[in-house]
Amino acid sequence: MKAEDHRKVAQWHLKQADLHESVDGYSCGCPPDTQSKKIIEIVDSGVIEEEKTCALG
């Protein structure tokens, strides 16, 4: 993806997070898939590195 595409996806996810926190009972319906779980683990570890590919496996 291009940088602008990553930013668009991030903007969408940030909006969903805001809604989860501010709207009682809000659910975006996004199940945590394997890629999302891996990203969460990476962010939680504090080690975010440059990726040459989008293969998080």
C-alpha positions in Angstrom: 0.0 0.0 0.0 1.0 3.6 -0.5 1.5 5.8 2.6 -1.8 7.6 1.9 -3.6 4.3 1.9 -2.1 3.3 5.2 -3.2 6.6 6.6 -6.8 6.1 5.3 -7.0 2.7 6.9 -5.5 4.1 10.2 -8.1 7.0 10.1 -10.9 4.5 9.7 -9.7 2.4 12.6 -9.1 5.4 14.9 -12.7 6.5 14.2 -14.0 3.0 15.0 -12.0 3.1 18.3 -13.5 6.5 19.2 -17.0 5.1 18.6 -16.2 2.0 20.7 -15.2 4.3 23.5 -18.0 6.9 23.2 -21.1 5.1 22.0 -22.6 2.6 24.5 -22.9 -0.8 22.9 -21.2 0.2 19.7 -19.7 -2.6 17.6 -18.1 -2.2 14.3 -18.3 -5.9 13.6 -14.6 -6.3 12.9 -13.5 -9.7 14.1 -9.8 -9.8 15.2 -8.2 -11.7 12.3 -4.7 -13.2 12.4 -3.1 -10.1 10.9 -4.8 -7.8 13.4 -3.7 -10.0 16.3 -0.1 -10.0 15.1 -0.2 -6.2 14.7 -1.6 -5.8 18.3 1.2 -8.1 19.6 3.8 -6.0 17.8 2.5 -2.7 19.1 2.1 -4.1 22.6 5.7 -5.3 22.5 6.9 -1.7 21.8 8.9 -2.8 18.8 7.5 -1.3 15.6 10.0 -1.8 12.8 10.2 -0.8 9.1 8.4 -3.4 7.0 9.7 -4.2 3.6 6.6 -6.3 2.9 3.1 -6.7 4.4 3.7 -10.3 5.3 3.2 -10.3 9.1 3.2 -14.1 9.3 
